[in-house]
Structures are given as structure tokens and as C-alpha cells.
Amino acid sequence: MVTVKPLLRTLFIPAMLFLGACGCEKPVVVVPPPPPAQIAQPVLGDVFYDFDRSELRADAVEQLKTNAKWLQFSAGRKLTIEGHCDERGTNEYNLALGERRANSAKDYLVNIGANPASLKTVTYGEERPFAVGHNEEAWAQNRRAHFVAE
């Protein structure tokens, strides 16, 4: 009995190695890596202002942060910030107010790390309304900074 155990051991180990070597002739199936996670690209959105103001509201700051992410995601692209107003006020006043609105949005983006060379501003005043109408709902939609990717 004492000689059976060493004999089994000496036969068992080579037999397992032989069986393992025989199994290597089969093609090895490699599991493909999972596809890379889809990163949703941030979407540019408009920033809205209160009547006769160019200061950023809280909702405007949140949208500007999203727009800054878009700039990071789209490295090398340029962005034009258009300043718009509602129809109230003179043409000259609205052009100046639109410029202040566009510059306030640009200044915020630059302060949080955007490249100033990739941003330019233009003012349209009341000349390009988004919403047609002569009521507060239409005016609120027209008081904005609009972002256009180039």
C-alpha cells in the first residue's frame, strides 16, 4: 500500500499535464472588451436676462457652466455669443444692452477657464427677436445671450 500512493502521484501529475496540453489545440475564444461608455455631449443653450439688466441670474450661471463643458468637449471650436434684447427701448440703447449681455456671458466663461481666443461677441439689440409678440412672454424669450458654434 505504501508504494501505491507515490506511484499514483507520479502518474497523476504527468497525466494532467498531458491532458492540459491536448486541450490547447482548440482555438481560444477571447471575449471582446466592452464598448466605451458613450459620453453625452453637452448642448449649447441660451442665457436669459431680466428686463433692462445684464447681470447673470442663477439659471444663467448653470447654463453657462454647461456651455463651458461644451467648449471643453469641443476643443478647437469657436463660439460666437450674440446679445439680444426685447423691443422696448431705443435701437442705440438696445444695441448697448445686447453688448453688455454678450460680454457678461463671455466674461463668466473666461473666468471659469474658457479660452478667450475661442469666444467672440456680437450685439443685435432688438433686431433678431426669437419670439414674435408684444407681451411679457415674448419679451422674456428675447432678452438673451445666444450661443452659435462656428
Buried (B, 14 or more C-beta within 10 A) or exposed (E): EEEEEEEEEEEEEEEEEEEEEEEEEEEEEEEEEEEEEEEEEBEBBBBBBEEEEBEBEEEBEEBBEEBBBBBEEBEEEBBBBBBBBBBBBEEEBBBBBBBBBBBBBBBBBBEEEBBEEBBBBEBBBBEEBEEEEEEEEBBBBBBBBBBEEE
